[in-house]
Amino acid sequence: MKSAIQAALLTALMMGCATESVEMVSTTDQQARAAEGSLVAFGILDFLNDAGTTVAILDDDVPLNSRTAANVIAWRNGPDGVFGTADDNLFNSLQEVDDVSWVGPAALSAIETYVAAFGWVPGEDDLLGDFDGVSFTYGEAFATLDLANTAAAAFIDDDLGLDSRAVTSILDARPVADMGTLAGLYYVGGSALKKLRDEAVAPVVEPVEPYEDWFTADEEMDIPDGDLDGVTIETSVGGVPDIPKSLTLSVEFIHDDLSQLSAVLVAPDGSTIVYDSFDADYSEIPIEGLDHIDPNGSWYLTVVDDTTGVEGVTRGWAVVVRSL
């Protein structure tokens, strides 16, 4: 019976890191096999199942106890003792490695150190394999199995649109241990696998709070009567993020004949918009054609009363920025 220390080491190898906490698969001779919990586990199994891994490599390079090395290779090569024949007994899991006589915590630790140092551990973006015609990287497989094992039935059925028989198969098989098992479930074919994979790796879109801010010049200013130079008032826009947005001119007058008033709006980039008339004492008018610019900076509004006889004032104006 394995000691508590051995059990703890095996558990640690199986758990891996937090993002690698489900059992995974690779492909050997076109057959799916499982590796518990982490990319390191894949590295260990790939190394032990490789034709180039011999008793001498395990004994001298890893290094393992000579008896341990011999037992590991004997297990893998099967009864005839020859690698690459029909009776090979390739390692499908870390549990099988741990079950080999004389494999203990020191052996597992030595193998882990060796595979990490010599490039046997795959990366999350490395290709794991194809399942029913759908390719999976290691990271995609981790995420897909996590989704298959945790998503609500209604989400898999209604939101992802899997066949109800596939949904039942997944629910009945939970926890699904590896991609080979998932792909082999009743009515879980390429279409279902692709839907699961694409959902599992889709970027999380955080809800965006609507943005609205008013940048106001609220000082009351006289409008020179019959003066084509008018009065120019500045307001400063700042802190607007780079978002899809609309811009609006908000302006309020006190004037008995609005037909005498016109205005020119100048944006921070020098763009100008002319307003020939105003229909009401208070107006909100779209600032058209400038939604693409960076609105941060100084804006200027020049108000002109081109006819003498009626005096008026501006009660303030603002550039209003709203997210789309």
N, C-alpha and C positions, 0 to 999 in steps of 0.2 A: 504494500500500500504506500502511496506517495506521502511524503511528510507534509506538514503544514507549510513549510518553506517552499517546497516544490509546488504545492497547489497555489500558493500566493504568486510565485513567479509565472506560472502558466496563466493565471488569471490576468496578470498585468500585461503579458504579451497578447492575450486575446482581446483585452479591452482597448489597447492602443491609446491614441489621443481621443479627446472628446468628439472630434469631428469624424472619427473613424470607428464608431462604436457599434457597427452592425457587421454581420458575417458577409463575406464577399466571395467572388469566384474569379477564376481565370480559366484559361483553356489549355489542356494538355492532350495531344493526340485527338483533337476535336471533341473532347469530353469536358464538360464543365466540372470544376472541382472547387471546393470551398476553402477559404482561409479566414480564420476567426479574427475579426475586429480591426486589423490595422494594415497599413502598407508594409510594415516590418514583417508581419506574418506572411504576406505574399512573397516578400524577398526570401524568407527562410525556406518556404516550400519550393519556390523556383530553384533555389540553390541546391537543395537536397535532391530534387528530381532531375537535375541536369546531368547529362551523360558525362560531362567533364568532372563531376564531383565523385571522387574515388575515396577508398579507405585512406590512401596516402595523404590526400588533401585534407580530409577531416582530422587525421592523426597528427600530421606535421604542421599544417598551415593554420588551422582554426585556433588552437589545437584542441582535440578531444583526447580523452583516454583511449588507448588503442582498442580496448574491448568495446567501448561505446561506439567508436568509429566503425568497427567491423559489424556490430549489430545493426547500425543504421543502414549501411549499404546492403546487408543481407536481407533486411526487411524490404527495402526498396526493390531489389533485384528479383525477389520472388524465389520459389523453390528451386528453380534450375540454376540460380546464382549468376545468371547472365543478364545484363541490362539490355533493354530493347527487344525483349521477347514477349510472347503473349501472356506469360504469367507474372509480369512485372507488377509490383504492388506499390504504385506511386503514392506518395503522401498527399492526402486530401485535406488534412487539417492539422493544426498544432496538437490536437489531442492525440492523433495517431503518432506524431513524433514523441510526445510525452509517454506514450504507451510502450515504446521500445525499451527493452531491458537496458539498464545502466544509463539511460538518459535522465538526468536530474537537473536541478537549477543551475549548476555550474556549466553543464553542457549547453543548455538553452541560452544561457547568458553569453557563452563564447560564440555560439553560432550567430546570435543577434549582432554581436560586436563585429564579427567578420563580414556579414552581409551588408551592414551599414557602411563599413570601411571600403568595400570593394564594389560598390555600385549595383548591388542586387536589389535594393529597395526601390520600387517604382515611385514615380511622382503621381500626384492626383490627375495631372493632365495627360499621362501616358495612356495608351489604348489598352483597355482590359480585354476586349474581344467583341465579337458580334453575336447577338442573340436574336434569332428569327429575323435576321437581316438588319437589325438595328445595332449600331455601334455604341459602345459605352467606354468612356474613360473610367479610371478608378474612382475619381471624384463623382462623376455622374452616377456610377453604380451605387456608391454610398448613399447619395441623396435620394436616388430612386427607391432603394430598399427602405430607407427611413420613411419616405412618403407612403409606400405600400403598406407598411406596418403600423402607421399612426393616423392616416387620414380617415375622416369619418366616411361611413358608407355612402351617405348622401352626396358627399363631395366627389367621390370617385365615380359614382353612378351619374349624377346630374351635371356637375360642373365639368368633369373631364369627359363624360359621355362614353364610358366603357360599357360594353355589353353587360347586362345584369347578371349573366351567367359567369362572366369573368370576375365581376365584383364579388359574387358569392364564393368563388374559388379562392380569391385572395383573402377574404375574411376568414374562411374556414382553415386556411393554411397558416394564419398568423401564429407566431412570428415567422415570416418567410426568411429562411436562413441565407440564401444566396441567389444570385442572378439565374443560375441554372434551374433552381427550383421555381423561381418566379416565372421564367419563360416556359417551363413545362406544365404550368397549371392549366386546367381546363378552360378553354376560350381566351387564354391570355396569349395573344400572338403578337406579330410585329406592330400592328396598329396600336394595341393597348400599351405595349412597351414604349413606343415612341411618345404617346400621350403622357405616360407617367414620367418618362425622362424629361421631356420638355417642361412639364410643370415643375418638376423637382429642381431644375436648375434655372428656372426663370428668375430674373432679378426681382428683388423685393422693391415694389414701388411704394414709397411712403406717401401717405396722403398729404397734399399740399394745402396749407391754410390759404384762403383767399387773401390777396394783398390789396390794400387800398390806403392811399395816403394823400393828404391835401397839403400843398406847399403854397402858403398864403402870404400875400402882402395886403394887410387889412387896414392900412392907413388911409383915411379919407383924404382925397386930393382934388383940388379944383381943376376943372377942365377949361383951359384958356378959350374964351369965346371968340370964334372967328379966327383962330390962329392955326395955321397949317402945320406948325411944329408940334402942337399938342403938348401933352404931358406924358413922360416916360416913367414907368414904375417897374422896379426890379423885384423878382422873387428868386430865392435860391432853392434848388432841388438837390437833395442828397440822400444817400443810403438806399437808393432803389436797386434791388437785385436784378441780375440778368435773367429776366423771365418774359414770357409772352405777355404783352400788356396793351392797354388802351390809354390814350392821353386825352384829357378833356380840359377845355378852357372854361373856368367859372368866373363870371364877372357881374358886378352889380353897379348900376348907375342911379343917380337922381337927376333926371332931365325931362323936361316937358315935351321935347320933340326929338325922339330917338333917331329920326331920319337924318338928323344933322351929324350923327356920330359915326365914325369909322375907327378901325384899330389895326395896328400891325403887331404881330407877335413874332419875336425873334428867339429861336432856340439856342442852346449852348453851342451847337455845331455851326451856327450862322444861318440855318434855314429860316425862312420867313413865311408867314401866312398872313394874308390880308383879309380882314373882315369888313365888308362894305357897309353893313347895316346891322342893327340889332332890333329884335321884335319885342323885347320886354325889358323892364328895368333890371330883372335878374335873368341871366341866361347861362346854360351849360351847353357848350358847343364842342363837338368832337374836333380834336386837333388832328386833322387827316393827313396821312402821308408821312407821319413822323414816328409811327409806332416802332420802327426798327432802330431808331437812334438810342444812344445812351442819354437818358434824360437828366442825368446828374450834372449840375452846374447852374449857371445864371441864366434866367429867362427874363426877357424884357417885353413889356406891353406898352405901346405908345397909343394913346387915345386922342383923337382929333375931333374937334367941333369946327366944321368948315364954314359955318354961317353965323353971323352976328345976330344978337337980339335975344337969345335964350341961353342962360347960363346953367351949368350943371356941375356935378361932381362924380367921381368914382368913389364908391364906398369900399372898394377892395376887389382883389381878383386872386385867382389861384390856378395853379397847374395841378390837376387831379390825375393820379396814376392808379390804375386798377389792373389786377391780373386778369387774364382771359381764362 
